Amino acid sequence: MLEFSRLTLSDAPSLRPMFTHTYSRLCEYVFGTLLLWRDMWPMEFAVFDDTVFIRIEVSEGQVAYMLPIGGELEKSLDTLDSFQPGKKLFYNIPGNEAEILKQRYNNVSISPIASGGDYLYCAESMATLSGRKLHGQRNHCNYFERTWAHHFEEITNTNVRDVIDFIERKEVSNSSELLEEGNRKTLEVFDNLDIYGFSSLALYAESKVVGFTFGTLLGDTLYVTIEQADRDYRGVYPKLSSTFVSKHLEAGAVYVNREDDLGDEGLRKAKLAWNPLEIIDKLAVVVEG
């Protein structure tokens, strides 16, 4: 019934069109996010009845299922239960769907996952930097605009070398496995722009790239997958972030998902500085059988 296999670049053309929605706007249900982190958190997929089933390795020897993408949820869960009856683990489950699982199964336990929830923002506020709570971001952005001649370019095959040069010259202190994997996969994105299909933007100052970002607009939400910039240029992050969001307003962006903080206090502080509307819970649900 379900035949799982490892997710690879070659699967992208057939799989990406099937990812038409996310649950509660969680980034883990966006195809580009899954493809980018497929080795950091090894995952497999199966397609059955126009539905994508995903399972991920959350620890050595421990496999968890995400919610099926496509089709009617209860019917898809019937398929999954036929494939693996009894005890199972669900992962990256938002609160509403955790309640559905709790009602469906007799004996479940629910707990938050370690990486924390996704930060969700108002797209218009991010684009315009409006409101008292974004006053600091607006001041930094204004400083950048006054200080450096700058322009933006979409990342294409003609300028991708400029962005790669930025990644290679950028000095990174306190490097981590996650950051190194992110850089490796970012270079993979740039080698396969058509396969990933990300929306992207590079920020130039003094004729060189000083920041870039890419992500996915799905429904009414812009999911920002990667954002890097040179902090030596004060205001580079708010200028890059607000412009990238602004680019997607007319295309229907109402919300912006900037992913979780991975439990990092510094990252949490930076994300809170953008005045999130909500932090979307991500839960683990254990079905005891």
C-alpha positions in Angstrom: 0.0 0.0 0.0 2.6 2.6 1.1 6.0 2.3 -0.3 8.4 4.8 1.3 11.6 6.0 -0.2 14.2 8.7 0.6 13.4 12.2 -0.7 15.9 13.3 -3.4 16.2 16.2 -5.8 14.9 14.0 -8.6 11.5 13.7 -6.8 10.9 17.5 -6.8 9.2 17.9 -10.2 6.5 15.4 -9.4 6.1 16.1 -5.7 6.2 19.9 -5.4 2.8 20.5 -7.2 1.2 18.2 -4.6 2.1 20.5 -1.7 -0.9 22.8 -2.0 -1.5 23.7 1.7 0.0 23.6 5.1 -1.5 22.8 8.5 -1.9 25.9 10.6 0.7 27.6 8.4 3.6 25.4 9.8 6.7 25.6 7.6 7.4 21.8 7.8 4.6 21.2 5.3 6.2 23.5 2.6 8.0 21.4 0.0 11.0 23.6 -0.3 11.6 23.4 3.5 11.4 19.6 3.5 13.7 19.3 0.5 16.3 21.7 2.0 16.5 19.9 5.3 16.0 16.3 4.1 19.5 15.2 5.2 19.6 17.0 8.6 16.4 15.3 9.5 16.3 12.2 7.3 12.9 11.7 5.7 11.1 9.4 3.4 7.9 9.8 1.5 5.2 7.7 -0.1 2.4 8.7 -2.5 -0.9 7.0 -2.4 -4.3 8.1 -3.7 -3.0 11.6 -4.6 -1.7 12.0 -1.0 1.8 12.5 0.2 2.8 10.6 3.4 6.0 11.7 5.1 8.0 10.1 7.9 11.1 11.5 9.5 13.8 10.2 11.7 13.5 12.2 14.9 16.3 10.2 16.7 18.3 7.1 16.0 15.9 4.3 15.4 12.8 6.5 16.1 10.6 7.3 13.1 7.6 9.7 13.3 4.9 10.6 10.8 3.8 14.0 9.8 0.2 14.8 8.7 -0.6 13.6 5.2 -0.6 16.2 2.5 -3.5 16.2 0.0 -6.8 14.4 0.2 -9.2 14.2 3.2 -7.4 13.9 6.5 -9.5 11.1 8.1 -9.3 9.0 5.0 -5.5 9.5 4.8 -5.2 8.5 8.5 -7.2 5.3 7.7 -4.6 4.5 5.1 -1.7 5.2 7.5 -3.4 3.0 10.2 -3.7 0.1 7.8 0.0 0.5 6.9 1.1 0.7 10.6 -1.6 -0.3 13.1 -1.2 0.3 16.8 1.5 2.4 18.4 3.0 5.3 16.3 4.5 8.7 16.7 3.2 11.9 15.0 5.5 14.9 14.7 5.3 18.6 13.8 1.6 18.6 14.6 -0.3 21.9 15.3 -2.7 22.2 18.1 -6.0 21.9 16.1 -4.8 18.7 14.4 -3.4 17.3 17.7 -7.0 17.5 19.0 -8.2 15.6 16.0 -5.7 12.9 16.7 -6.7 12.8 20.3 -10.3 12.3 19.4 -9.5 9.7 16.8 -7.3 7.4 19.0 -8.1 6.1 22.4 -4.8 6.5 24.2 -2.5 9.4 23.2 0.0 11.7 24.9 0.9 15.2 23.6 4.0 17.2 24.2 5.7 20.2 22.6 8.8 19.5 20.4 12.2 20.9 21.4 12.6 23.4 18.5 9.6 25.5 19.6 6.9 27.0 17.5 6.9 28.9 14.2 6.8 32.7 14.4 3.9 34.2 12.4 3.8 37.9 11.4 1.6 40.4 9.7 2.9 40.7 6.1 1.8 44.3 5.7 3.4 45.4 9.0 6.7 43.7 8.0 6.7 45.3 4.6 6.0 48.8 5.8 7.7 48.6 9.2 4.6 50.4 10.5 3.6 50.7 14.1 5.3 51.6 17.4 6.6 48.1 18.0 8.6 48.1 14.8 10.0 51.6 15.4 13.5 50.2 16.0 13.5 48.1 12.9 12.4 51.2 10.9 15.2 53.3 12.3 17.8 50.7 11.4 16.3 50.4 7.9 16.4 54.2 7.4 20.1 54.2 8.5 20.9 51.6 5.9 19.1 53.6 3.1 20.9 56.8 4.0 24.4 55.3 4.3 24.8 52.9 1.3 23.9 53.0 -2.3 22.0 49.8 -2.8 19.7 47.8 -5.1 17.9 44.5 -5.1 18.0 41.6 -7.7 16.2 38.4 -7.9 18.6 35.5 -7.7 19.1 33.9 -11.1 21.7 32.0 -13.0 23.2 35.3 -14.1 24.0 36.7 -10.7 24.1 33.6 -8.4 27.9 33.7 -8.4 27.7 37.0 -6.5 25.6 35.4 -3.8 27.9 32.4 -3.5 30.9 34.8 -3.2 29.0 36.4 -0.3 28.5 33.1 1.5 32.2 32.2 1.0 33.6 35.4 2.3 31.3 35.8 5.2 33.1 35.1 8.4 31.0 33.0 10.7 31.8 32.7 14.4 30.3 30.0 16.6 29.6 27.8 13.6 27.3 24.9 14.2 26.3 21.7 12.4 22.9 23.3 11.6 24.6 26.4 10.1 27.1 24.4 8.1 24.3 22.1 6.7 22.3 25.2 5.9 25.1 26.6 3.9 25.7 23.3 2.1 22.0 23.1 1.1 21.9 26.8 0.2 24.6 26.1 -2.4 22.6 23.2 -3.6 19.6 25.5 -4.1 21.7 27.8 -6.2 22.8 24.9 -8.3 19.2 23.9 -8.8 17.1 27.1 -8.9 14.4 25.6 -11.2 14.0 22.5 -9.1 13.6 24.3 -5.8 11.4 27.0 -7.3 12.0 29.4 -4.4 11.2 33.1 -4.6 14.5 35.0 -3.9 16.1 38.3 -3.4 19.7 39.5 -3.2 20.6 42.9 -1.6 23.6 44.7 -3.1 25.5 47.6 -1.4 28.7 49.1 -2.7 28.4 46.8 -5.7 28.5 43.6 -3.8 25.9 41.3 -2.2 25.5 42.0 1.5 22.4 39.8 2.1 20.0 37.4 0.5 16.9 35.5 1.3 14.6 32.9 -0.3 11.3 31.3 0.5 7.9 30.2 -0.7 4.6 31.9 -1.1 1.9 29.3 -0.5 -1.7 30.5 -0.1 -1.8 33.6 2.0 1.5 33.0 3.7 5.1 33.7 2.8 7.5 31.1 4.3 11.0 32.5 4.7 13.4 29.6 4.6 16.8 31.2 4.5 17.9 34.7 5.3 21.6 35.8 5.6 23.1 39.2 5.8 26.3 41.0 6.8 25.7 42.7 10.1 28.5 45.1 9.5 26.0 47.0 7.4 23.7 48.4 10.1 20.0 47.9 9.0 20.7 45.3 6.4 18.3 42.7 8.0 15.3 45.0 8.3 15.9 46.4 4.8 16.2 42.9 3.3 13.3 41.4 5.2 10.8 44.2 4.6 11.6 44.4 0.9 11.2 40.6 0.4 7.9 40.7 2.1 6.7 43.8 0.2 7.5 42.0 -3.0 4.8 39.4 -2.2 2.0 41.6 -0.9 0.3 42.0 -4.3 0.6 38.3 -4.9 -1.5 37.7 -1.8 0.8 37.5 1.2 -1.1 38.2 4.4 1.1 36.4 6.8 4.8 35.7 7.1 6.2 32.5 8.7 9.9 33.0 9.8 10.2 29.5 11.3 11.1 28.5 14.8 14.0 29.7 17.1 15.5 26.2 17.6 15.5 26.9 21.4 18.3 29.5 20.9 17.8 32.5 23.1 19.5 35.0 20.7 17.4 33.8 17.8 14.3 34.0 20.0 15.0 37.6 20.9 15.6 38.6 17.3 12.3 37.0 16.2 10.3 38.6 19.0 11.7 42.0 18.0 9.6 41.7 14.8 6.4 41.6 16.9 4.9 38.3 15.9 1.1 37.8 15.7 1.4 34.3 17.0 3.9 31.5 17.8 2.4 28.4 16.3 2.8 25.3 18.5 4.5 22.2 17.1 3.6 19.1 19.0 4.6 15.5 19.2 1.6 13.1 19.5 2.3 9.5 20.7 -0.5 7.0 19.9 -0.1 4.2 22.3 -2.3 1.8 20.4 
